[in-house]
Amino acid sequence: MNIVVCVKYVPDAQGERGFESDRTTDREGVDGLLSELDEYAVEEALKIVEAGEGEVTVLTMGPEDAATAIKKSLQMGAHQGVHVLDEAIAGSDAVATSLVLAEAVKKCGEVDLVLTGLASTDGVMSVVPAMLAERLGLPQVTFASELTVEGGHV
């Protein structure tokens, strides 16, 4: 089973937050980390793979520092990471983010399952997973407290 987990590098909730002159979140001047809510998705993907076989790929988009989210996921046990890094997508809204992530997932090869966290701890909109599922033509399961995969079925 090949699983892609979308993860996000977010400003540390304990740090000072601010905005750029264009009203986007200042991601350069603050310490950041892997969103705690995405850690759960990475852990769940690892459990699924450990119970069978396959790989976990973590996917993120954002500035250079967003690689920190991938590094943390790799330390947790993920097999590989993909970082979409392009100045043209800086400050993307949820619609653009879902498009970039969907196209990146498509380039990850044959993917059996895409997991996301509940929400990002910086935006807390929770709309990107639904938009991503729609763009990929996949069903979406939300607010799952437990996930079991048997015979290729969730």
PAZAPA-4460 file (N, C-alpha, C; in steps of 0.05 Angstrom, whole numbers, plus 32768, in hexadecimal, padded with zeros to 4 digits):
% residues 154
    n_x    n_y    n_z   ca_x   ca_y   ca_z    c_x    c_y    c_z   seq   type   mol
   8011   7FE9   8000   8000   8000   8000   8012   8019   8000     1      M     A
   800E   802A   7FED   801D   8043   7FEB   800B   805A   7FF4     2      N     A
   8015   8067   8009   8005   807D   8016   8014   8097   8013     3      I     A
   8005   80AC   800C   8010   80C7   800C   8002   80D6   8023     4      V     A
   8012   80E3   8033   8008   80F2   8049   8010   8110   8044     5      V     A
   7FFC   8121   8042   8001   813D   803F   8006   8149   805A     6      C     A
   801D   8156   805C   8025   8163   8076   802B   8180   8071     7      V     A
   8029   818F   8087   802D   81AC   8084   8040   81B6   809A     8      K     A
   8052   81C8   8091   8064   81D6   80A3   8055   81EF   80AC     9      Y     A
   8051   81F2   80C6   8041   8208   80D0   8052   8218   80E5    10      V     A
   804B   8231   80E9   8058   8240   80FE   8053   8234   8119    11      P     A
   8067   8233   812A   8065   8229   8145   8050   8239   8154    12      D     A
   803C   822C   815F   8026   8239   816D   8030   8249   8185    13      A     A
   8047   8241   8190   8052   824F   81A7   8062   8268   819F    14      Q     A
   8068   826B   8186   8078   8281   817D   8067   829A   8175    15      G     A
   8075   82AF   8170   8068   82C8   8167   8060   82C4   814A    16      E     A
   8048   82CC   8143   803E   82CA   8128   803A   82E6   811C    17      R     A
   803E   82E7   8102   803A   8300   80F5   8033   82FC   80D8    18      G     A
   802F   8312   80CA   8027   8311   80AE   803B   8321   809D    19      F     A
   803D   8319   8084   804D   8328   8070   803D   8340   8067    20      E     A
   804A   8351   8057   803D   8369   804E   8025   8363   803B    21      S     A
   8026   834B   802E   8011   8342   801C   7FFA   8334   802B    22      D     A
   7FFB   8334   8046   7FE7   8328   8057   7FE8   830A   8058    23      R     A
   7FFE   82FE   804F   8001   82E1   8052   8010   82DC   806C    24      T     A
   800E   82C4   8076   801C   82BD   808F   803A   82BE   808C    25      T     A
   8047   82CB   809F   8065   82CC   809F   806F   82B1   80A6    26      D     A
   807B   82A3   8093   8085   8288   8098   80A4   8288   809A    27      R     A
   80B0   829E   8092   80CD   82A1   8092   80D7   82AA   80AE    28      E     A
   80C9   82BC   80BB   80D3   82C8   80D3   80CA   82B9   80ED    29      G     A
   80C0   82A1   80EA   80B7   8292   8102   80C1   8276   8101    30      V     A
   80C3   826A   8119   80CA   824E   811A   80B2   823D   8112    31      D     A
   80B6   8228   8104   80A0   8217   80FC   80A5   81FA   8102    32      G     A
   8091   81EA   80FC   8093   81CD   8102   807D   81BE   80F2    33      L     A
   807F   81A4   80F3   806B   8193   80E7   8051   8197   80F6    34      L     A
   803B   819D   80E9   8022   81A0   80F7   801B   8187   8107    35      S     A
   8015   818B   8120   800F   8175   8132   7FF8   8164   8128    36      E     A
   7FE5   8170   811B   7FCE   8161   8110   7FD7   814F   80F9    37      L     A
   7FEC   8157   80EB   7FF6   8146   80D5   8007   812F   80E0    38      D     A
   8012   8132   80F7   8021   811C   8103   8010   8104   8107    39      E     A
   7FF6   8108   810E   7FE4   80F1   8111   7FE0   80E2   80F7    40      Y     A
   7FDE   80F1   80E1   7FDA   80E5   80C7   7FF3   80D4   80BF    41      A     A
   800B   80DF   80C5   8023   80D0   80BF   8024   80B7   80D0    42      V     A
   801E   80B9   80E9   801E   80A1   80FB   800A   808C   80F1    43      E     A
   7FF2   8094   80E8   7FDE   8081   80DF   7FE8   8074   80C5    44      E     A
   7FF4   8083   80B3   7FFF   8077   809A   8014   8063   80A1    45      A     A
   8026   8069   80B4   803B   8056   80BB   802F   803D   80C7    46      L     A
   801A   803F   80D7   800D   8027   80E2   8002   8015   80CC    47      K     A
   7FF5   8022   80B9   7FE9   8013   80A2   7FFF   8003   8093    48      I     A
   8015   8011   808D   802A   8004   807E   8038   7FEE   808F    49      V     A
   803B   7FF3   80A8   8048   7FDF   80BA   8037   7FC6   80BC    50      E     A
   801C   7FC8   80B9   800A   7FB2   80BB   800A   7FA2   80A1    51      A     A
   8014   7FAD   808C   8015   7FA0   8072   8030   7FA5   8064    52      G     A
   802E   7FB2   804E   8047   7FBA   8040   8041   7FD4   8031    53      E     A
   8056   7FE0   8028   8053   7FF9   8018   8065   800E   8023    54      G     A
   805F   8027   801B   8070   803D   8022   805F   8055   8029    55      E     A
   806A   8066   803A   805D   8080   8041   806E   8096   8035    56      V     A
   8061   80A6   8025   806E   80BE   8019   8060   80D6   8026    57      T     A
   8070   80E9   8031   8064   8101   803B   8068   8117   8026    58      V     A
   8054   8128   8024   8053   813D   800F   804D   8157   801C    59      L     A
   805E   816B   8016   8058   8186   8020   805E   819A   800A    60      T     A
   8054   81B2   800E   805A   81C8   7FFD   8060   81E1   800E    61      M     A
   8071   81F2   8005   8077   820A   8016   8094   8212   8012    62      G     A
   809C   8225   8023   80B8   8230   8021   80CC   821B   8028    63      P     A
   80E6   8222   8025   80FC   820F   802C   80F9   8202   8047    64      E     A
   80F1   8212   805B   80EF   8208   8076   80D9   81F2   8078    65      D     A
   80C7   81F0   8065   80B3   81DB   8066   80BF   81BF   8065    66      A     A
   80D8   81BD   805C   80E6   81A3   805C   80E8   8198   8078    67      A     A
   80E6   81A9   808C   80E6   81A0   80A8   80CF   818D   80AE    68      T     A
   80B8   8192   80A2   80A1   8180   80A5   80A7   8164   8099    69      A     A
   80B5   8164   8083   80BC   814A   8076   80D1   813C   8088    70      I     A
   80E5   814B   8091   80FA   813F   80A2   80EE   8132   80BB    71      K     A
   80DB   8140   80C8   80CE   8135   80DF   80BF   811B   80D8    72      K     A
   80B1   811B   80C2   80A2   8104   80B9   80B4   80EC   80B3    73      S     A
   80CB   80F2   80A7   80DF   80DD   80A1   80EA   80D2   80BB    74      L     A
   80EE   80E3   80CF   80F7   80D9   80E9   80E2   80C7   80F6    75      Q     A
   80C9   80CD   80F0   80B4   80BC   80FB   80B2   80A1   80ED    76      M     A
   80BE   809F   80D5   80BE   8085   80C7   80B4   8086   80AA    77      G     A
   80AC   809D   80A1   80A3   809F   8084   80BA   8097   8072    78      A     A
   80B4   808D   805B   80C8   8082   8049   80D4   8097   8037    79      H     A
   80C4   80AA   802F   80CF   80BF   801D   80BE   80D8   8020    80      Q     A
   80C9   80EE   8016   80BB   8108   8018   80BC   8117   7FFE    81      G     A
   80A8   8127   7FF8   80A6   8138   7FE1   80A0   8154   7FEA    82      V     A
   80B1   8167   7FE1   80AD   8183   7FE9   80A9   8193   7FD0    83      H     A
   8091   819F   7FCD   808C   81B1   7FB6   8095   81CC   7FBF    84      V     A
   80AA   81D6   7FB2   80B6   81F0   7FBA   80B7   8202   7FA1    85      L     A
   80A7   8217   7FA1   80A5   8229   7F8B   809B   8244   7F94    86      D     A
   80AA   8259   7F8F   80A1   8274   7F98   8086   827B   7F8C    87      E     A
   807F   8270   7F75   8065   8277   7F68   804D   826E   7F79    88      A     A
   8051   825B   7F8B   803A   8252   7F9B   8039   825E   7FB7    89      I     A
   804C   8270   7FBD   804C   827C   7FD8   8032   828B   7FDC    90      A     A
   8026   8287   7FF4   800D   8294   7FFB   7FF4   8288   7FEE    91      G     A
   7FF7   8270   7FE4   7FE0   8263   7FD7   7FC8   8260   7FE9    92      S     A
   7FB0   8263   7FDE   7F98   825E   7FEE   7F92   8240   7FED    93      D     A
   7F7C   8238   7FF9   7F75   821C   7FFB   7F70   820F   7FDF    94      A     A
   7F64   821E   7FCD   7F5F   8214   7FB2   7F79   820E   7FA4    95      V     A
   7F8B   8221   7FA4   7FA5   821D   7F97   7FB5   8207   7FA5    96      A     A
   7FB4   8206   7FBF   7FC2   81F2   7FCE   7FB9   81D6   7FC6    97      T     A
   7F9E   81D2   7FC5   7F94   81B8   7FBD   7F9C   81B0   7FA1    98      S     A
   7F9E   81C3   7F8F   7FA7   81BD   7F74   7FC4   81B4   7F73    99      L     A
   7FD5   81C3   7F81   7FF1   81BC   7F82   7FF5   81A0   7F8E   100      V     A
   7FE8   819C   7FA5   7FEA   8182   7FB2   7FE0   816B   7FA1   101      L     A
   7FC9   816F   7F93   7FBE   815A   7F82   7FD1   8153   7F6C   102      A     A
   7FDD   8167   7F5F   7FF0   8161   7F4A   8009   8154   7F54   103      E     A
   8012   815B   7F6C   8029   814D   7F78   8023   8130   7F7F   104      A     A
   800B   812B   7F8A   8003   8110   7F90   8003   80FF   7F76   105      V     A
   7FF9   810A   7F61   7FF9   80FB   7F47   8015   80F4   7F3E   106      K     A
   8029   8103   7F46   8045   80FE   7F3E   8052   80EA   7F51   107      K     A
   8045   80E2   7F65   8050   80CF   7F79   804D   80B2   7F71   108      C     A
   8044   80AD   7F59   8040   8092   7F4F   8025   8087   7F57   109      G     A
   8023   806D   7F58   8009   8060   7F5F   8005   8063   7F7D   110      E     A
   7FF1   8073   7F85   7FEB   8079   7FA1   7FD1   806B   7FA8   111      V     A
   7FD1   805C   7FBE   7FBA   804E   7FC7   7FA9   805E   7FDB   112      D     A
   7FB5   8070   7FEA   7FA7   807E   7FFF   7FB5   8099   8003   113      L     A
   7FA5   80AE   8007   7FAF   80C9   800D   7FA4   80D0   8028   114      V     A
   7FB5   80D7   803B   7FAD   80DF   8055   7FB4   80FC   805A   115      L     A
   7FA4   810A   806A   7FAA   8125   8072   7FA3   8127   8090   116      T     A
   7FAD   813C   809D   7FA5   8141   80B8   7F8A   814E   80B9   117      G     A
   7F80   8152   80D0   7F65   815E   80D4   7F64   817A   80C8   118      L     A
   7F78   818A   80CD   7F79   81A6   80C4   7F96   81AF   80C8   119      A     A
   7F9D   81C5   80BD   7FB7   81D1   80C4   7FB4   81E2   80DC   120      S     A
   7FC8   81E2   80ED   7FC6   81F2   8106   7FCA   8210   8101   121      T     A
   7FD0   8218   80E9   7FD3   8234   80E3   7FBA   8240   80D5   122      D     A
   7FAD   8230   80C5   7F95   823A   80B6   7F7B   822F   80C1   123      G     A
   7F7B   8217   80C9   7F64   8208   80D5   7F4B   820A   80C4   124      V     A
   7F4E   820A   80A9   7F37   820B   8098   7F2B   81F0   8092   125      M     A
   7F3C   81DB   8090   7F34   81C0   808C   7F27   81BB   8071   126      S     A
   7F2C   81CB   805D   7F1F   81C8   8043   7F32   81BB   802E   127      V     A
   7F4C   81BC   8032   7F5E   81B1   801E   7F5A   8193   801A   128      V     A
   7F56   8183   8030   7F52   8167   802B   7F3A   8161   8019   129      P     A
   7F24   816E   801C   7F0D   816A   800B   7F13   8172   7FEE   130      A     A
   7F20   8189   7FEB   7F27   8192   7FD0   7F3B   817F   7FC3   131      M     A
   7F4D   8174   7FD2   7F61   8161   7FC8   7F53   8148   7FBF   132      L     A
   7F41   813D   7FCF   7F33   8125   7FC8   7F23   8129   7FAE   133      A     A
   7F16   8140   7FAC   7F07   8146   7F94   7F19   8147   7F7B   134      E     A
   7F30   8154   7F7E   7F42   8157   7F67   7F4E   813C   7F5F   135      R     A
   7F51   812A   7F72   7F5C   810F   7F6C   7F47   80FB   7F65   136      L     A
   7F2E   8102   7F67   7F18   80F0   7F61   7F16   80D9   7F75   137      G     A
   7F1D   80DF   7F8E   7F1C   80CB   7FA4   7F07   80D1   7FB8   138      L     A
   7EFC   80BD   7FC5   7EE9   80C2   7FDB   7EF8   80CD   7FF3   139      P     A
   7EEA   80DC   8003   7EF6   80E8   801B   7EE9   80DD   8034   140      Q     A
   7EF9   80D5   8047   7EEF   80CD   8061   7EF9   80E1   8074   141      V     A
   7EE7   80ED   8084   7EF0   8102   8097   7EEC   80FA   80B4   142      T     A
   7EFB   8106   80C5   7EF9   8102   80E2   7EFB   80E5   80EA   143      F     A
   7F0B   80D6   80DC   7F0F   80B9   80E3   7F20   80B8   80FC   144      A     A
   7F17   80A8   810F   7F27   80A4   8128   7F37   808B   8126   145      S     A
   7F30   807A   8113   7F3F   8061   810E   7F3D   805A   80F1   146      E     A
   7F52   804F   80E6   7F52   8048   80C9   7F5E   802C   80C6   147      L     A
   7F4F   801B   80B9   7F58   8000   80B4   7F57   7FFB   8096   148      T     A
   7F6D   7FEF   808C   7F6E   7FE9   8070   7F72   7FCB   806D   149      V     A
   7F5F   7FBE   805F   7F60   7FA1   805B   7F5A   7F9B   803E   150      E     A
   7F6B   7F8C   8031   7F66   7F84   8015   7F64   7F9C   8003   151      G     A
   7F71   7FB2   8009   7F71   7FC9   7FF8   7F59   7FDB   7FFD   152      G     A
   7F48   7FD5   8010   7F31   7FE5   8017   7F33   7FF2   8032   153      H     A
   7F2A   800B   8034   7F2B   8019   804D   7F12   8012   805D   154      V     A
***
